[in-house]
Amino acid sequence: MAKAAIALFFLLLSLISVCNSSIVNGQKTWCVAKPSSDQAALLNNINYACSQVDCRILQKGCPCSSPDSLINHASIAMNLYYQSRGRNHWNCYFGNSGLIVISDPSYGNCIYE
């Protein structure tokens, strides 16, 4: 589990940020948590996003429940919100803790929309 969390962290570090567009050269985009975000921001992002969209995919036993880390769960919740709101750059702001990426952050059986 720690190995997956480390892999996810380095994947997030290597992703490219897109500041003002939800489509880059025709590519799909996703919203993830910035690796530099503090735990309070990540928890706030999870609580806000999951109050707006269905986050059952994060429940224990579901494909995206592991690794069980704030950055992983925040990224998934933030992306669910971002995708449901039309992939506008402002829907990934989250108090400057969101990052729009062009590399698919899906892993294992956890598929990002």
Secondary structure, DSSP 8 states (H G I E B T S, - for coil): -HHHHHHHHHHHHHS---SS-S-BTTB--EEEE-TT--HHHHHHHHHHHHHHS--GGGSTTSTT--S--HHHHHHHHHHHHHHHTTS-GGGG-GGGTEEEESS---BTTB---
